[in-house]
Amino acid sequence: MSARVLTIEDLDLKGKTVFVRVDINTPIDDSGKLMELSRIEEASITLRDLKESKVVVASHQGRVGRPDYISMEQHAEALNKILGGNVKFVDDICGPTARNEISSLKVGEILLLDNLRFMAEENVEFTPEEASKTIFVQRLYKYFDACVLDAFPTAHRAHPSIIGFSYLLPTCGGRLVVKELKALSRILQVAKAPYTAVLGGAKISDRLEAIEALIKNRRADKVLLCGLIANVFLKATGKINYPLGIKDEEKYITKAVSLMEEYPGVFELPIDVAIDRDGERVEVEVDKLKGESILDIGFKTIDKYSRIIRGSGTVFMSGPAGKFEKAGFNKGTEALLKSMASSLATTIVSGGHLNASLQQLGIKDWIDHVSTAGGALVLYLAGKRLPMIEALERAAERFSNKS
């Protein structure tokens, strides 16, 4: 690892009360149930290694106003099954109920707090010192002896739970964070040009930030776009002439126009797409769309993107190519993953959705590095400094001789 980070072995945690920030933010289906458990299973690795401690676990889930903005109760049930018991849930974050539960914890027990984003503070970015002074951190830090940060997918967020406790408590990286940093350090040493980034998914603002960082830091010679971010660029080129129905649409389109003007020849856009017509997958040329919702890339686009992937030295993919969970519209996502798996390039895949697809296809082992992190991994690969990694480095400097 290039970063100096303490590990669980560097701190004396036996019998201690430990705050563990994980990222078990999980896709939710239409009925409000967890779709898959990959991030929860990953978090369990660190929690098993803290079996001689009293453990308080915290994570966010979803975003305000969206269907996946739900309680962590299902996550606690899933974690309890994975760990074989001793996991409790409290529908509180830092109020009297949560503090009482923390005080009564016994060694070997795990308490999962409710969705951190139910607190306004956890939706705001802070400096480390400001984060340490928030109500959330101030109410709880005295109950803890140490902090473990194991939320690599959220490493790019400067929220109180990520950088606040580490300002006040001995802090180390959890198993997932240490594994990610080691693996990425090795991969970046052997990565070679030309670099291709395949970006999909629904988080447009994150994608726009990542695109610019990847290109500027010479981690993307080609950017293959799909999903909602592709729709924004298609509209920016005039190939889509109807409203996309997304928040801040004009702002995103203006940014897309600016990026294409600044970096000509870098972006590849879909030439055909798949839509739902009377319950069937129908493929149409982009310029023949008449306001239909785009659910996947078409076979011509798949062929074009696959040829670029096979000619690349390093390929990074984040986010599905469309609404892959809808029957018949997973073809683009699966085809691009198969192209990566069969290529001779160094390959990196990020995000829970793609992780699940690789497992279903049985080709996960054919990818050089698979991560459940999304936006954080993109920014890390682009050379951006991540608040959580900086927090771990600061903690290593301050507490390495105090453990």
LUMRONU-503353 format. One record per residue (C-alpha): residue number from 1; residue in three letters; chain; x, y, z. Coordinates in steps of 0.25 Angstrom, whole numbers, plus 2048, in hexadecimal, padded with zeros to 3 digits. Example, Ala and Ser with C-alpha at 12.3 -4.5 7.8 and 13.67 -1.06 7.14 Angstrom:
! residues 2
SITE  num  residuo  cadena    u    v    w
SITE    1      ala       A  831  7EE  81F
SITE    2      ser       A  837  7FC  81D
! end
This chain:
! residues 403
SITE  num  residuo  cadena    u    v    w
SITE    1      met       A  800  800  800
SITE    2      ser       A  805  80E  7FD
SITE    3      ala       A  7FC  814  808
SITE    4      arg       A  801  812  816
SITE    5      val       A  7F5  80C  81D
SITE    6      leu       A  7F4  804  82B
SITE    7      thr       A  7ED  7F7  82B
SITE    8      ile       A  7E5  7F0  835
SITE    9      glu       A  7F2  7E9  83A
SITE   10      asp       A  7F8  7F6  83D
SITE   11      leu       A  7EE  7FA  848
SITE   12      asp       A  7EA  7F3  855
SITE   13      leu       A  7DB  7F0  853
SITE   14      lys       A  7D9  7E5  85C
SITE   15      gly       A  7CD  7E8  865
SITE   16      lys       A  7CC  7F6  860
SITE   17      thr       A  7C0  7FD  85A
SITE   18      val       A  7C3  7FF  84B
SITE   19      phe       A  7BB  808  841
SITE   20      val       A  7BC  801  833
SITE   21      arg       A  7B8  809  827
SITE   22      val       A  7B4  800  81C
SITE   23      asp       A  7AD  802  80F
SITE   24      ile       A  7A1  7F8  80E
SITE   25      asn       A  799  801  805
SITE   26      thr       A  791  7F7  7FD
SITE   27      pro       A  788  7F7  7F0
SITE   28      ile       A  77A  7F6  7F4
SITE   29      asp       A  76F  7EF  7EB
SITE   30      asp       A  761  7F5  7E8
SITE   31      ser       A  75B  7EE  7F5
SITE   32      gly       A  766  7F5  7FD
SITE   33      lys       A  76E  7E8  800
SITE   34      leu       A  77D  7E7  7FF
SITE   35      met       A  781  7E2  7F1
SITE   36      glu       A  78E  7DC  7F5
SITE   37      leu       A  798  7DB  800
SITE   38      ser       A  7A6  7DD  7FB
SITE   39      arg       A  7AA  7E9  803
SITE   40      ile       A  7A4  7E3  810
SITE   41      glu       A  7AC  7D6  80D
SITE   42      glu       A  7B9  7DF  80B
SITE   43      ala       A  7B6  7E7  818
SITE   44      ser       A  7B5  7DA  820
SITE   45      ile       A  7C3  7D7  81E
SITE   46      thr       A  7C8  7E2  827
SITE   47      leu       A  7BD  7E0  831
SITE   48      arg       A  7C1  7D1  833
SITE   49      asp       A  7CF  7D6  836
SITE   50      leu       A  7C9  7DF  841
SITE   51      lys       A  7C3  7D4  848
SITE   52      glu       A  7CA  7D7  855
SITE   53      ser       A  7C5  7E6  855
SITE   54      lys       A  7B8  7ED  857
SITE   55      val       A  7B4  7F2  849
SITE   56      val       A  7AB  7FD  844
SITE   57      val       A  7A9  7FD  835
SITE   58      ala       A  7A4  808  82D
SITE   59      ser       A  7A1  80A  81E
SITE   60      his       A  798  813  815
SITE   61      gln       A  78D  80D  80C
SITE   62      gly       A  788  814  800
SITE   63      arg       A  786  823  7FE
SITE   64      val       A  77B  82C  803
SITE   65      gly       A  76F  82C  7FA
SITE   66      arg       A  772  81F  7F3
SITE   67      pro       A  76B  811  7F5
SITE   68      asp       A  778  80B  7FB
SITE   69      tyr       A  778  815  806
SITE   70      ile       A  774  80B  811
SITE   71      ser       A  777  806  81F
SITE   72      met       A  783  7FD  822
SITE   73      glu       A  77A  7F2  828
SITE   74      gln       A  77B  7E9  81C
SITE   75      his       A  78A  7EA  81C
SITE   76      ala       A  78B  7E6  82B
SITE   77      glu       A  783  7DA  828
SITE   78      ala       A  78C  7D6  81C
SITE   79      leu       A  798  7D9  824
SITE   80      asn       A  793  7D1  830
SITE   81      lys       A  791  7C5  827
SITE   82      ile       A  79F  7C6  820
SITE   83      leu       A  7A6  7C7  82E
SITE   84      gly       A  79D  7BD  835
SITE   85      gly       A  797  7C6  83F
SITE   86      asn       A  79B  7D1  849
SITE   87      val       A  797  7DC  840
SITE   88      lys       A  78D  7E6  846
SITE   89      phe       A  786  7F2  83F
SITE   90      val       A  782  7FF  845
SITE   91      asp       A  778  809  83D
SITE   92      asp       A  780  815  842
SITE   93      ile       A  78E  81B  83F
SITE   94      cys       A  793  823  84A
SITE   95      gly       A  787  825  853
SITE   96      pro       A  785  820  861
SITE   97      thr       A  780  812  85C
SITE   98      ala       A  78D  810  854
SITE   99      arg       A  796  815  85F
SITE  100      asn       A  78F  80C  869
SITE  101      glu       A  791  800  860
SITE  102      ile       A  7A0  803  85D
SITE  103      ser       A  7A2  804  86D
SITE  104      ser       A  79C  7F6  86F
SITE  105      leu       A  7A4  7EF  864
SITE  106      lys       A  7AB  7E3  868
SITE  107      val       A  7B8  7DD  862
SITE  108      gly       A  7B4  7D6  855
SITE  109      glu       A  7A8  7DE  852
SITE  110      ile       A  7A5  7E7  846
SITE  111      leu       A  79B  7F2  846
SITE  112      leu       A  797  7F8  839
SITE  113      leu       A  792  807  839
SITE  114      asp       A  787  80B  830
SITE  115      asn       A  78A  812  822
SITE  116      leu       A  794  81D  825
SITE  117      arg       A  78E  826  81A
SITE  118      phe       A  781  827  823
SITE  119      met       A  78A  832  829
SITE  120      ala       A  78C  83F  822
SITE  121      glu       A  79B  840  825
SITE  122      glu       A  79E  833  81E
SITE  123      asn       A  799  839  811
SITE  124      val       A  7A3  845  812
SITE  125      glu       A  7B2  845  80F
SITE  126      phe       A  7BB  84B  81A
SITE  127      thr       A  7CA  84D  81D
SITE  128      pro       A  7CF  843  827
SITE  129      glu       A  7CF  84D  833
SITE  130      glu       A  7C1  851  82F
SITE  131      ala       A  7BC  843  82E
SITE  132      ser       A  7C2  840  83C
SITE  133      lys       A  7B9  84B  842
SITE  134      thr       A  7AC  846  83C
SITE  135      ile       A  7A1  841  845
SITE  136      phe       A  7A2  833  840
SITE  137      val       A  7B1  832  843
SITE  138      gln       A  7B1  83A  850
SITE  139      arg       A  7A5  832  856
SITE  140      leu       A  7AC  824  853
SITE  141      tyr       A  7BB  825  853
SITE  142      lys       A  7BC  824  862
SITE  143      tyr       A  7B6  816  861
SITE  144      phe       A  7C0  811  858
SITE  145      asp       A  7CF  80D  85A
SITE  146      ala       A  7D2  80C  84B
SITE  147      cys       A  7CD  80E  83D
SITE  148      val       A  7CE  804  832
SITE  149      leu       A  7CC  80A  824
SITE  150      asp       A  7C7  7FF  81A
SITE  151      ala       A  7BF  807  810
SITE  152      phe       A  7C7  808  804
SITE  153      pro       A  7BB  80A  7FB
SITE  154      thr       A  7B8  817  803
SITE  155      ala       A  7C7  81B  804
SITE  156      his       A  7C4  827  7FB
SITE  157      arg       A  7BA  82D  805
SITE  158      ala       A  7BF  837  810
SITE  159      his       A  7B3  833  819
SITE  160      pro       A  7B4  833  829
SITE  161      ser       A  7B4  824  82A
SITE  162      ile       A  7BF  823  820
SITE  163      ile       A  7C9  82E  825
SITE  164      gly       A  7C3  833  832
SITE  165      phe       A  7C7  827  83C
SITE  166      ser       A  7D4  825  836
SITE  167      tyr       A  7D8  834  83A
SITE  168      leu       A  7D6  830  848
SITE  169      leu       A  7D8  821  84A
SITE  170      pro       A  7E3  817  846
SITE  171      thr       A  7DE  812  838
SITE  172      cys       A  7E2  807  82F
SITE  173      gly       A  7DE  801  821
SITE  174      gly       A  7D5  7F5  821
SITE  175      arg       A  7D7  7E9  819
SITE  176      leu       A  7D0  7EE  80C
SITE  177      val       A  7D7  7FB  80C
SITE  178      val       A  7E5  7F5  80E
SITE  179      lys       A  7E2  7EA  803
SITE  180      glu       A  7DD  7F5  7F9
SITE  181      leu       A  7EA  7FE  7FB
SITE  182      lys       A  7F3  7F2  7FA
SITE  183      ala       A  7EC  7ED  7EE
SITE  184      leu       A  7EB  7FA  7E7
SITE  185      ser       A  7FA  7FE  7EA
SITE  186      arg       A  7FE  7F1  7E3
SITE  187      ile       A  7F5  7F3  7D7
SITE  188      leu       A  7F9  801  7D5
SITE  189      gln       A  807  7FD  7D4
SITE  190      val       A  804  7F4  7C8
SITE  191      ala       A  7F9  7FC  7C1
SITE  192      lys       A  7FD  800  7B3
SITE  193      ala       A  7F7  808  7A8
SITE  194      pro       A  7EE  80A  7A1
SITE  195      tyr       A  7E5  80C  7AC
SITE  196      thr       A  7D6  80A  7AA
SITE  197      ala       A  7CB  80E  7B4
SITE  198      val       A  7BD  808  7B3
SITE  199      leu       A  7B3  810  7BB
SITE  200      gly       A  7A4  80E  7BD
SITE  201      gly       A  79B  80E  7C9
SITE  202      ala       A  791  819  7CD
SITE  203      lys       A  79A  822  7D6
SITE  204      ile       A  79C  82D  7CB
SITE  205      ser       A  7A3  838  7D4
SITE  206      asp       A  7AD  82D  7D9
SITE  207      arg       A  7B0  828  7CB
SITE  208      leu       A  7B3  836  7C6
SITE  209      glu       A  7BD  839  7D1
SITE  210      ala       A  7C3  82C  7CE
SITE  211      ile       A  7C4  82D  7BF
SITE  212      glu       A  7CC  83B  7C0
SITE  213      ala       A  7D5  835  7CB
SITE  214      leu       A  7D8  828  7C3
SITE  215      ile       A  7DB  830  7B6
SITE  216      lys       A  7E4  83B  7BD
SITE  217      asn       A  7EC  830  7C4
SITE  218      arg       A  7EE  828  7B8
SITE  219      arg       A  7E6  81C  7BD
SITE  220      ala       A  7DC  81D  7B1
SITE  221      asp       A  7E0  81E  7A2
SITE  222      lys       A  7D2  819  79F
SITE  223      val       A  7C5  81B  7A7
SITE  224      leu       A  7BA  811  7A3
SITE  225      leu       A  7AD  816  7A8
SITE  226      cys       A  7A0  80F  7AB
SITE  227      gly       A  794  810  7B5
SITE  228      leu       A  78F  81E  7B9
SITE  229      ile       A  79C  825  7B7
SITE  230      ala       A  79C  821  7A8
SITE  231      asn       A  78E  827  7A7
SITE  232      val       A  793  834  7AC
SITE  233      phe       A  79F  834  7A1
SITE  234      leu       A  795  82F  796
SITE  235      lys       A  78C  83B  799
SITE  236      ala       A  799  844  79A
SITE  237      thr       A  79C  840  78B
SITE  238      gly       A  78E  842  787
SITE  239      lys       A  78B  833  784
SITE  240      ile       A  780  833  78F
SITE  241      asn       A  777  83F  78D
SITE  242      tyr       A  76D  83D  798
SITE  243      pro       A  76E  83F  7A8
SITE  244      leu       A  775  834  7AF
SITE  245      gly       A  76C  837  7BC
SITE  246      ile       A  778  838  7C5
SITE  247      lys       A  77B  843  7D0
SITE  248      asp       A  785  84D  7CC
SITE  249      glu       A  785  848  7BD
SITE  250      glu       A  789  855  7B7
SITE  251      lys       A  795  857  7C0
SITE  252      tyr       A  79A  849  7BD
SITE  253      ile       A  798  84B  7AE
SITE  254      thr       A  7A0  858  7AE
SITE  255      lys       A  7AB  850  7B6
SITE  256      ala       A  7AB  845  7AB
SITE  257      val       A  7AC  84F  7A0
SITE  258      ser       A  7B8  855  7A7
SITE  259      leu       A  7BF  848  7A9
SITE  260      met       A  7BD  843  79A
SITE  261      glu       A  7C2  850  795
SITE  262      glu       A  7CE  850  79F
SITE  263      tyr       A  7D2  841  79C
SITE  264      pro       A  7CE  83E  78D
SITE  265      gly       A  7CF  830  789
SITE  266      val       A  7CE  82A  797
SITE  267      phe       A  7C0  827  799
SITE  268      glu       A  7B8  81B  792
SITE  269      leu       A  7A9  81C  793
SITE  270      pro       A  79E  811  78F
SITE  271      ile       A  79A  810  781
SITE  272      asp       A  78E  807  784
SITE  273      val       A  786  804  791
SITE  274      ala       A  77C  7FB  796
SITE  275      ile       A  76E  7FF  79A
SITE  276      asp       A  762  7F8  7A0
SITE  277      arg       A  757  7F7  795
SITE  278      asp       A  74A  7EF  79A
SITE  279      gly       A  753  7E7  7A4
SITE  280      glu       A  75E  7E4  79A
SITE  281      arg       A  76C  7E8  798
SITE  282      val       A  76D  7F0  78B
SITE  283      glu       A  779  7F7  786
SITE  284      val       A  779  804  77E
SITE  285      glu       A  783  80E  779
SITE  286      val       A  786  819  782
SITE  287      asp       A  781  824  778
SITE  288      lys       A  774  81D  777
SITE  289      leu       A  770  81D  785
SITE  290      lys       A  762  824  788
SITE  291      gly       A  763  827  796
SITE  292      glu       A  763  818  79B
SITE  293      ser       A  76B  814  7A8
SITE  294      ile       A  779  80E  7A4
SITE  295      leu       A  77B  802  7AC
SITE  296      asp       A  788  7FC  7A6
SITE  297      ile       A  792  7FE  79B
SITE  298      gly       A  78F  7F7  78E
SITE  299      phe       A  797  7EC  787
SITE  300      lys       A  79E  7F5  77D
SITE  301      thr       A  7A3  7FD  789
SITE  302      ile       A  7A7  7F1  791
SITE  303      asp       A  7B0  7ED  785
SITE  304      lys       A  7B6  7FA  784
SITE  305      tyr       A  7B9  7FB  792
SITE  306      ser       A  7BE  7ED  793
SITE  307      arg       A  7C8  7EF  788
SITE  308      ile       A  7CE  7FB  78F
SITE  309      ile       A  7CF  7F3  79C
SITE  310      arg       A  7D6  7E8  795
SITE  311      gly       A  7E0  7F2  790
SITE  312      ser       A  7E3  7F9  79D
SITE  313      gly       A  7EF  7F7  7A7
SITE  314      thr       A  7E6  7FA  7B3
SITE  315      val       A  7D7  7FA  7B5
SITE  316      phe       A  7CF  7FF  7C0
SITE  317      met       A  7C0  7FD  7C1
SITE  318      ser       A  7B7  804  7CB
SITE  319      gly       A  7A7  803  7CA
SITE  320      pro       A  79E  7FA  7C2
SITE  321      ala       A  79B  7FD  7B3
SITE  322      gly       A  78C  7FF  7B6
SITE  323      lys       A  781  7FA  7BE
SITE  324      phe       A  787  7ED  7BF
SITE  325      glu       A  77E  7E8  7CA
SITE  326      lys       A  772  7E8  7C0
SITE  327      ala       A  771  7DB  7B9
SITE  328      gly       A  777  7DC  7AB
SITE  329      phe       A  77F  7E9  7AD
SITE  330      asn       A  78B  7E3  7B4
SITE  331      lys       A  791  7DF  7A6
SITE  332      gly       A  79A  7EC  7A5
SITE  333      thr       A  7A0  7EB  7B3
SITE  334      glu       A  7A3  7DC  7B2
SITE  335      ala       A  7A9  7DD  7A4
SITE  336      leu       A  7B2  7E8  7A8
SITE  337      leu       A  7B7  7E0  7B5
SITE  338      lys       A  7B9  7D4  7AC
SITE  339      ser       A  7C2  7DC  7A3
SITE  340      met       A  7CA  7E1  7AE
SITE  341      ala       A  7CB  7D3  7B4
SITE  342      ser       A  7D0  7CE  7A6
SITE  343      ser       A  7DA  7D9  7A3
SITE  344      leu       A  7E9  7DA  7A6
SITE  345      ala       A  7E7  7E7  7AD
SITE  346      thr       A  7E9  7EA  7BC
SITE  347      thr       A  7DB  7EA  7C0
SITE  348      ile       A  7D4  7F1  7CC
SITE  349      val       A  7C5  7F1  7CF
SITE  350      ser       A  7BE  7F9  7DA
SITE  351      gly       A  7B0  7F9  7E0
SITE  352      gly       A  7A6  7F0  7E7
SITE  353      his       A  79E  7EE  7DA
SITE  354      leu       A  7A9  7EA  7D2
SITE  355      asn       A  7AF  7E1  7DD
SITE  356      ala       A  7A2  7D9  7DD
SITE  357      ser       A  7A2  7D8  7CE
SITE  358      leu       A  7B0  7D2  7CD
SITE  359      gln       A  7AC  7C8  7D8
SITE  360      gln       A  79F  7C4  7D0
SITE  361      leu       A  7A8  7C3  7C3
SITE  362      gly       A  7B2  7BA  7CA
SITE  363      ile       A  7BE  7C3  7C5
SITE  364      lys       A  7C1  7CB  7D2
SITE  365      asp       A  7CF  7C4  7D3
SITE  366      trp       A  7D2  7C9  7C4
SITE  367      ile       A  7D3  7D7  7C9
SITE  368      asp       A  7DF  7DD  7CF
SITE  369      his       A  7D9  7E5  7DA
SITE  370      val       A  7CA  7E5  7DE
SITE  371      ser       A  7C5  7EF  7E8
SITE  372      thr       A  7B7  7F2  7EE
SITE  373      ala       A  7BC  801  7EE
SITE  374      gly       A  7B6  80A  7E3
SITE  375      gly       A  7B9  819  7E3
SITE  376      ala       A  7C4  818  7ED
SITE  377      leu       A  7CC  80E  7E5
SITE  378      val       A  7CB  817  7D8
SITE  379      leu       A  7D0  823  7DF
SITE  380      tyr       A  7DC  81B  7E6
SITE  381      leu       A  7E0  815  7D8
SITE  382      ala       A  7DF  823  7D3
SITE  383      gly       A  7E9  828  7DD
SITE  384      lys       A  7E0  830  7E6
SITE  385      arg       A  7E2  831  7F5
SITE  386      leu       A  7D7  82A  7FD
SITE  387      pro       A  7D3  82F  80A
SITE  388      met       A  7D2  822  811
SITE  389      ile       A  7E0  81E  80D
SITE  390      glu       A  7E5  82B  811
SITE  391      ala       A  7DE  829  81F
SITE  392      leu       A  7E5  81C  820
SITE  393      glu       A  7F3  822  81D
SITE  394      arg       A  7F1  82D  827
SITE  395      ala       A  7ED  823  832
SITE  396      ala       A  7F9  81A  82F
SITE  397      glu       A  802  826  831
SITE  398      arg       A  7FB  82A  83E
SITE  399      phe       A  7F8  81D  844
SITE  400      ser       A  802  813  83F
SITE  401      asn       A  80A  814  84C
SITE  402      lys       A  7FE  815  855
SITE  403      ser       A  7F8  807  853
! end
